[in-house]
Amino acid sequence: MKIKSQKLKVESYPPFNPPLAKGGRWGGRNLHRASCIMHRGKKGFTLIELVITMVLISIVAFIAADAISTGLKAFFATDNRNEALQQVRIAMERTTREIRNVRSSADVGTGNATQFCFINTDGTMVSFRYSSNTIIREEPAACPGGAGNTLANNITALTLSYIRSDGTSDAAFSAANTKRIRLVITSTVSGESVTLQSEVWPRSL
């Protein structure tokens, strides 16, 4: 008995190379349908979506830049205030400590709103004065002096007032009436100002 072999024809679905002829099995509408299936799920951005995205990014960038700018300004302002405070403290601590050691009321040579010159308990003449945004300390041979070393910089104001026993103040030192001395010092660095005030009771007054 002779068995005839049969060839099985297998078609791919869709074929790898679909015919482009209009009347072909995979041509025309079927080809368009297959193309839609292959590109389904691939979605792009519309112009409106791109514009909205760019606007949102711009808003976020502006807010972030403003926050960073504010933080930097606060940092520099704090730094400038700290520097001004340091200058005031140096001047105030040194000045009050030495004025406390005035030897006697008769040993005060100059006492006005911007300078105080005196002899201390060691017999040394000492002068503190305000000049050109600095406080200068010197040990002159005689009051009021004119040289000396810079004690503090960036000083925008130094005011000394001389307080009587009843609390009233004078613009100049009085050997008979002054009992304590008030100092007000202001330092300014890049627009940031710090003011300190202190009162000194000289031991001999």
C-alpha positions as CSV (number, residue, x, y, z in Angstrom):
1,M,0.0,0.0,0.0
2,K,1.5,3.3,-1.0
3,I,0.8,6.4,1.2
4,K,0.9,9.7,-0.4
5,S,2.7,12.5,1.6
6,Q,0.9,15.8,1.9
7,K,2.5,19.1,2.4
8,L,1.0,21.4,5.1
9,K,1.0,25.0,4.3
10,V,1.4,27.2,7.4
11,E,0.6,30.9,7.1
12,S,1.9,33.4,9.6
13,Y,-0.7,35.8,11.1
14,P,-0.1,38.4,10.1
15,P,2.5,37.6,7.5
16,F,6.0,39.0,8.0
17,N,5.9,40.7,4.7
18,P,2.2,41.5,4.0
19,P,1.4,42.3,0.4
20,L,0.8,45.9,-0.3
21,A,-1.5,45.3,-3.2
22,K,-4.9,46.9,-2.7
23,G,-6.7,43.6,-3.3
24,G,-4.3,41.4,-1.3
25,R,-5.4,39.6,1.8
26,W,-3.4,41.9,4.1
27,G,-3.5,45.0,2.1
28,G,-5.8,48.0,2.4
29,R,-7.9,48.2,5.6
30,N,-6.3,45.1,7.1
31,L,-2.8,46.7,6.7
32,H,-4.0,49.9,8.4
33,R,-5.6,47.8,11.2
34,A,-2.4,45.9,11.8
35,S,-0.5,49.2,11.9
36,C,-2.8,50.5,14.6
37,I,-2.4,47.4,16.7
38,M,1.4,47.7,16.5
39,H,1.4,51.4,17.5
40,R,-1.3,51.1,20.2
41,G,-0.2,52.4,23.6
42,K,2.5,54.7,22.1
43,K,1.2,58.2,23.1
44,G,3.1,61.5,22.7
45,F,2.7,64.9,24.3
46,T,0.4,67.6,23.0
47,L,1.4,71.2,22.7
48,I,-0.9,72.2,25.6
49,E,0.6,69.6,27.8
50,L,4.1,70.8,27.0
51,V,3.2,74.4,27.7
52,I,1.5,73.5,31.0
53,T,4.6,71.5,32.0
54,M,6.9,74.4,31.2
55,V,4.8,76.8,33.2
56,L,4.7,74.5,36.3
57,I,8.5,74.0,36.1
58,S,9.0,77.8,35.9
59,I,6.8,78.3,38.9
60,V,8.6,75.7,41.0
61,A,12.0,77.2,39.9
62,F,10.9,80.7,40.8
63,I,9.7,79.5,44.3
64,A,13.0,77.6,44.8
65,A,15.1,80.6,43.7
66,D,13.2,82.9,46.0
67,A,13.6,80.6,49.0
68,I,17.3,80.2,48.3
69,S,17.7,84.0,47.9
70,T,15.8,84.6,51.2
71,G,18.0,82.1,53.0
72,L,21.2,83.7,51.7
73,K,20.0,87.2,52.7
74,A,19.2,85.9,56.2
75,F,22.6,84.2,56.5
76,F,24.6,87.3,55.5
77,A,22.4,89.5,57.7
78,T,23.1,87.3,60.7
79,D,26.8,87.2,59.9
80,N,27.0,91.0,59.7
81,R,25.1,91.4,62.9
82,N,27.4,89.0,64.6
83,E,30.4,90.9,63.4
84,A,28.9,94.2,64.6
85,L,28.1,92.7,67.9
86,Q,31.6,91.4,68.3
87,Q,33.1,94.9,67.6
88,V,30.7,96.5,70.2
89,R,31.5,93.9,72.8
90,I,35.2,94.3,72.4
91,A,34.9,98.1,72.8
92,M,32.5,98.0,75.7
93,E,34.3,95.4,77.8
94,R,37.7,97.0,77.5
95,T,36.4,100.5,78.0
96,T,34.2,99.8,81.0
97,R,36.9,97.6,82.7
98,E,39.5,100.4,82.5
99,I,37.2,103.3,83.4
100,R,36.3,101.4,86.5
101,N,39.9,101.9,87.7
102,V,39.9,105.7,87.6
103,R,42.2,106.7,90.4
104,S,40.2,109.7,91.6
105,S,37.8,112.4,90.3
106,A,40.7,114.8,90.2
107,D,42.6,112.5,87.9
108,V,40.1,112.9,85.0
109,G,41.6,115.1,82.4
110,T,39.0,115.1,79.7
111,G,35.4,113.8,79.9
112,N,33.0,114.7,77.1
113,A,30.6,112.9,74.8
114,T,33.2,111.2,72.7
115,Q,36.3,111.0,74.8
116,F,37.4,110.1,78.3
117,C,40.9,110.6,79.5
118,F,42.1,109.7,83.0
119,I,44.8,108.3,85.3
120,N,44.2,104.8,86.5
121,T,45.1,103.2,89.8
122,D,48.5,102.2,88.4
123,G,49.4,105.8,87.7
124,T,49.0,105.3,83.9
125,M,47.2,107.9,81.8
126,V,44.6,106.2,79.5
127,S,42.4,107.8,76.9
128,F,39.4,106.4,75.0
129,R,38.0,108.4,72.1
130,Y,35.8,108.1,69.1
131,S,37.3,109.1,65.7
132,S,36.3,108.1,62.1
133,N,34.2,105.1,62.9
134,T,36.8,103.7,65.3
135,I,37.3,103.7,69.0
136,I,41.0,104.5,69.8
137,R,42.8,103.6,73.0
138,E,46.0,105.3,73.9
139,E,48.3,106.1,76.8
140,P,49.2,109.7,76.1
141,A,51.7,111.8,78.1
142,A,48.9,114.3,78.6
143,C,45.2,114.5,77.9
144,P,43.6,114.6,75.5
145,G,46.3,112.8,73.4
146,G,46.2,112.4,69.6
147,A,47.6,108.9,68.6
148,G,46.9,105.5,70.0
149,N,45.8,102.1,68.8
150,T,42.4,101.1,67.3
151,L,40.3,99.2,69.8
152,A,37.3,98.6,67.5
153,N,36.2,99.2,63.9
154,N,32.8,99.8,62.3
155,I,31.7,102.0,65.2
156,T,29.1,104.4,64.0
157,A,28.5,106.1,67.4
158,L,30.0,106.5,70.8
159,T,28.2,108.5,73.4
160,L,29.4,109.1,77.0
161,S,27.2,110.7,79.6
162,Y,28.0,111.5,83.2
163,I,25.3,110.6,85.8
164,R,24.8,112.4,89.0
165,S,23.7,110.8,92.3
166,D,20.1,111.9,91.6
167,G,20.0,110.1,88.2
168,T,20.3,113.3,86.0
169,S,23.0,113.3,83.4
170,D,25.6,115.9,82.2
171,A,27.3,116.1,78.8
172,A,30.7,116.6,80.5
173,F,32.5,115.1,83.5
174,S,32.1,116.9,86.8
175,A,34.6,116.1,89.6
176,A,32.0,117.3,92.1
177,N,28.8,115.7,90.7
178,T,29.6,112.7,88.5
179,K,29.1,109.4,90.2
180,R,28.9,107.0,87.3
181,I,29.5,107.0,83.6
182,R,27.1,105.7,80.9
183,L,28.4,104.4,77.6
184,V,26.3,103.8,74.4
185,I,28.2,102.2,71.5
186,T,26.7,101.4,68.1
187,S,28.4,99.3,65.4
188,T,27.1,98.9,61.8
189,V,28.3,96.3,59.3
190,S,26.7,96.2,55.8
191,G,23.5,97.9,57.1
192,E,23.1,95.7,60.2
193,S,23.5,97.7,63.4
194,V,24.0,96.6,67.0
195,T,23.8,99.0,70.0
196,L,25.0,98.2,73.5
197,Q,24.7,100.3,76.6
198,S,26.4,100.0,80.0
199,E,27.0,102.1,83.1
200,V,30.3,102.1,85.0
201,W,30.7,103.0,88.7
202,P,34.3,104.1,89.1
203,R,35.6,102.8,92.4
204,S,36.9,106.2,93.6
205,L,33.9,108.4,92.7
